[in-house]
Amino acid sequence: MSEHLTQASYPGEIDIKGDRAPVTYKIKAMKEDDGAIHVALSLTAPRDWLLKHGFRHEAVLRRTKGEPVPVHFEETLTVADNIAVTLRAEEFVCKSMDELARTFPELGSKAN
């Protein structure tokens, strides 16, 4: 059975070909029975802003702490999509709490 470690929101920027806007992204970390820590990262952004800046499928999340992370929309974004859309990063798998802290320094003591 999975153990919930943390879920929190942080400020960052979405970057589409150099055009940036502030966003809030969410991190959710779960520890699995085998000891691996699975981390989901997502953000919600306005569809019209994304389309105006040329977004179709992928952008970059620039975090205040930590490395930039590619985020994507499941399909090609169009005006027919919801006014706010969720972009997700590929799931991260960390082998230890130390690796989690290195990969997601914004978690600080929240993951302990």
C-alpha positions in Angstrom: 0.0 0.0 0.0 1.2 3.5 -0.9 2.2 6.0 1.8 1.4 9.7 1.2 4.5 11.8 1.9 3.5 15.3 0.8 1.4 17.4 -1.4 2.1 21.1 -1.8 1.9 24.0 -4.2 4.8 26.3 -5.2 5.3 29.4 -7.4 7.1 29.0 -10.7 7.0 30.2 -14.3 5.7 28.5 -17.5 8.1 29.0 -20.4 6.9 28.7 -24.1 9.8 29.5 -26.5 11.0 32.3 -24.1 7.6 33.7 -23.3 7.1 33.3 -19.6 4.2 33.7 -17.1 3.8 33.0 -13.4 2.1 29.8 -12.4 1.6 27.7 -9.4 2.6 24.1 -9.7 1.7 21.1 -7.4 3.9 18.3 -6.2 2.6 15.1 -4.8 4.9 12.4 -3.4 3.9 8.9 -2.6 6.2 6.1 -1.1 5.4 2.7 -2.6 5.8 -0.7 -0.9 9.2 -1.3 -2.7 10.6 1.9 -1.1 10.5 3.9 -4.3 9.1 7.4 -4.1 6.8 8.4 -7.0 6.4 12.1 -7.6 3.7 13.7 -9.7 4.1 17.3 -10.8 1.3 19.3 -12.5 0.1 22.9 -13.1 -3.0 24.6 -14.5 -2.6 27.3 -17.0 -5.1 29.5 -19.0 -5.8 27.9 -22.5 -5.9 31.3 -24.3 -2.5 32.4 -22.9 -1.0 29.1 -24.0 -2.5 29.3 -27.5 -1.5 33.0 -27.9 2.2 32.0 -27.2 2.3 29.1 -29.6 1.7 26.2 -27.2 0.4 23.1 -28.7 1.7 20.2 -26.6 4.7 20.9 -24.5 6.3 23.8 -22.4 8.9 24.1 -19.6 8.2 24.7 -16.0 10.8 27.0 -14.5 11.0 26.3 -10.7 12.3 28.8 -8.2 14.4 26.0 -6.8 15.4 23.0 -8.8 15.9 22.2 -12.5 13.5 23.2 -15.2 10.9 20.4 -16.0 9.2 19.7 -19.3 5.4 19.7 -18.9 2.9 18.5 -21.5 -0.8 18.4 -22.4 -2.2 15.0 -23.3 -3.2 16.0 -26.8 -2.7 19.0 -29.0 -4.3 22.1 -27.4 -7.0 23.8 -29.4 -9.7 26.4 -28.7 -12.2 23.6 -28.1 -10.3 22.6 -24.8 -11.3 23.9 -21.4 -10.5 27.5 -20.6 -7.9 26.2 -18.0 -5.9 23.2 -18.8 -3.7 20.9 -16.7 -0.1 20.2 -17.8 1.8 17.3 -16.3 5.4 16.3 -16.1 6.5 12.7 -16.6 6.3 10.9 -13.2 9.6 11.1 -11.3 10.8 8.0 -9.4 13.3 8.6 -6.6 15.1 5.8 -4.8 15.5 7.5 -1.5 14.5 10.5 0.6 17.9 12.0 -0.1 17.3 11.8 -3.9 13.8 13.3 -3.4 15.4 16.2 -1.5 18.0 16.8 -4.3 15.5 16.5 -7.1 12.8 18.7 -5.4 14.6 21.1 -3.1 11.4 23.2 -2.8 10.0 20.4 -0.6 12.4 21.2 2.2 11.3 19.5 5.4 7.7 18.8 4.0 8.8 15.4 2.7 10.2 14.2 6.1 
